[in-house]
Amino acid sequence: MKPIAILAATAALTLSAAGAAEAKGCIKGAIVGGAAGHVVGHGVVGAAAGCVVGRQQANKRDREKATQPAPR
C-alpha cells in the first residue's frame, strides 16, 4: 500500500509542477509506463520509457496537425 501512495503523490506533484509545453506527452506516458513497470518490478525504467514514447507520440500528432490543410 505504501508504494502506491508514494507513486500517487509523486505523480500528483509532477503533474502540478510540470509545464504543458515542456512535458507534452511525457507526463501521461511516464505515469502509464511507471505503473506498468511497477507491476513487473521496473517502475523507474517503465516511467522513463513511457516518457520517451509519450513525447514521440505528441510530436507525431503535432506533425500530422501541421500537414493537414486548413478547413474552408
CYANA upper distance limits for C-alpha pairs under 8 A (distance plus 0.5 A):
  1 MET  CA      5 ALA  CA      6.97
  2 LYS  CA      6 ILE  CA      6.76
  3 PRO  CA      7 LEU  CA      6.56
  4 ILE  CA      8 ALA  CA      6.60
  5 ALA  CA      9 ALA  CA      6.59
  6 ILE  CA     10 THR  CA      6.54
  7 LEU  CA     11 ALA  CA      6.58
  8 ALA  CA     12 ALA  CA      6.62
  9 ALA  CA     13 LEU  CA      6.59
 10 THR  CA     14 THR  CA      6.51
 11 ALA  CA     15 LEU  CA      6.55
 11 ALA  CA     31 ILE  CA      7.31
 12 ALA  CA     16 SER  CA      6.67
 13 LEU  CA     17 ALA  CA      6.64
 14 THR  CA     18 ALA  CA      6.40
 14 THR  CA     27 ILE  CA      8.21
 15 LEU  CA     27 ILE  CA      7.45
 18 ALA  CA     22 GLU  CA      7.89
 18 ALA  CA     23 ALA  CA      7.01
 19 GLY  CA     23 ALA  CA      6.71
 20 ALA  CA     24 LYS  CA      5.98
 23 ALA  CA     27 ILE  CA      6.69
 23 ALA  CA     55 ARG  CA      8.05
 24 LYS  CA     54 GLY  CA      8.40
 24 LYS  CA     55 ARG  CA      6.78
 24 LYS  CA     58 ALA  CA      7.00
 25 GLY  CA     29 GLY  CA      6.73
 25 GLY  CA     51 CYS  CA      7.56
 25 GLY  CA     54 GLY  CA      4.96
 25 GLY  CA     55 ARG  CA      5.09
 25 GLY  CA     56 GLN  CA      8.21
 25 GLY  CA     57 GLN  CA      7.54
 25 GLY  CA     58 ALA  CA      5.83
 26 CYS  CA     30 ALA  CA      6.37
 26 CYS  CA     50 GLY  CA      7.59
 26 CYS  CA     51 CYS  CA      4.58
 26 CYS  CA     52 VAL  CA      7.06
 26 CYS  CA     53 VAL  CA      8.11
 26 CYS  CA     54 GLY  CA      5.45
 26 CYS  CA     55 ARG  CA      5.51
 27 ILE  CA     31 ILE  CA      6.71
 27 ILE  CA     51 CYS  CA      6.86
 27 ILE  CA     54 GLY  CA      8.16
 28 LYS  CA     32 VAL  CA      6.79
 28 LYS  CA     50 GLY  CA      8.37
 28 LYS  CA     51 CYS  CA      7.92
 28 LYS  CA     54 GLY  CA      7.33
 29 GLY  CA     33 GLY  CA      6.30
 29 GLY  CA     47 ALA  CA      7.64
 29 GLY  CA     49 ALA  CA      8.40
 29 GLY  CA     50 GLY  CA      4.68
 29 GLY  CA     51 CYS  CA      5.22
 29 GLY  CA     52 VAL  CA      8.01
 29 GLY  CA     53 VAL  CA      7.12
 29 GLY  CA     54 GLY  CA      5.07
 29 GLY  CA     55 ARG  CA      8.17
 30 ALA  CA     34 GLY  CA      6.16
 30 ALA  CA     46 GLY  CA      7.72
 30 ALA  CA     47 ALA  CA      4.61
 30 ALA  CA     48 ALA  CA      6.66
 30 ALA  CA     49 ALA  CA      7.71
 30 ALA  CA     50 GLY  CA      4.99
 30 ALA  CA     51 CYS  CA      4.97
 30 ALA  CA     54 GLY  CA      8.04
 31 ILE  CA     35 ALA  CA      6.62
 31 ILE  CA     47 ALA  CA      6.78
 31 ILE  CA     50 GLY  CA      7.85
 32 VAL  CA     36 ALA  CA      6.69
 32 VAL  CA     47 ALA  CA      7.72
 32 VAL  CA     50 GLY  CA      7.09
 33 GLY  CA     37 GLY  CA      6.32
 33 GLY  CA     43 GLY  CA      7.92
 33 GLY  CA     46 GLY  CA      4.91
 33 GLY  CA     47 ALA  CA      5.03
 33 GLY  CA     48 ALA  CA      7.88
 33 GLY  CA     49 ALA  CA      7.09
 33 GLY  CA     50 GLY  CA      4.88
 33 GLY  CA     51 CYS  CA      7.99
 34 GLY  CA     38 HIS  CA      6.37
 34 GLY  CA     42 HIS  CA      8.35
 34 GLY  CA     43 GLY  CA      5.13
 34 GLY  CA     44 VAL  CA      6.66
 34 GLY  CA     45 VAL  CA      7.88
 34 GLY  CA     46 GLY  CA      5.20
 34 GLY  CA     47 ALA  CA      4.44
 34 GLY  CA     48 ALA  CA      8.19
 34 GLY  CA     50 GLY  CA      7.68
 35 ALA  CA     39 VAL  CA      7.04
 35 ALA  CA     43 GLY  CA      7.05
 35 ALA  CA     46 GLY  CA      7.99
 35 ALA  CA     47 ALA  CA      8.14
 36 ALA  CA     40 VAL  CA      7.49
 36 ALA  CA     43 GLY  CA      7.65
 36 ALA  CA     46 GLY  CA      7.07
 37 GLY  CA     41 GLY  CA      6.49
 37 GLY  CA     42 HIS  CA      5.12
 37 GLY  CA     43 GLY  CA      4.60
 37 GLY  CA     44 VAL  CA      7.61
 37 GLY  CA     45 VAL  CA      7.26
 37 GLY  CA     46 GLY  CA      4.89
 37 GLY  CA     47 ALA  CA      7.57
 38 HIS  CA     42 HIS  CA      5.90
 38 HIS  CA     43 GLY  CA      4.56
 38 HIS  CA     44 VAL  CA      8.36
 38 HIS  CA     46 GLY  CA      7.97
 39 VAL  CA     43 GLY  CA      8.07
 42 HIS  CA     46 GLY  CA      6.62
 43 GLY  CA     47 ALA  CA      6.59
 44 VAL  CA     48 ALA  CA      6.71
 45 VAL  CA     49 ALA  CA      6.62
 46 GLY  CA     50 GLY  CA      6.38
 47 ALA  CA     51 CYS  CA      6.60
 48 ALA  CA     52 VAL  CA      6.91
 49 ALA  CA     53 VAL  CA      6.70
 50 GLY  CA     54 GLY  CA      6.36
 51 CYS  CA     55 ARG  CA      6.55
 52 VAL  CA     56 GLN  CA      6.67
 53 VAL  CA     57 GLN  CA      6.68
 54 GLY  CA     58 ALA  CA      6.73
 55 ARG  CA     59 ASN  CA      6.73
 56 GLN  CA     60 LYS  CA      6.70
 57 GLN  CA     61 ARG  CA      6.75
 58 ALA  CA     62 ASP  CA      6.73
 59 ASN  CA     63 ARG  CA      6.71
 60 LYS  CA     64 GLU  CA      6.77
 61 ARG  CA     65 LYS  CA      6.68
 62 ASP  CA     66 ALA  CA      6.68
 63 ARG  CA     67 THR  CA      6.87
 64 GLU  CA     68 GLN  CA      6.93
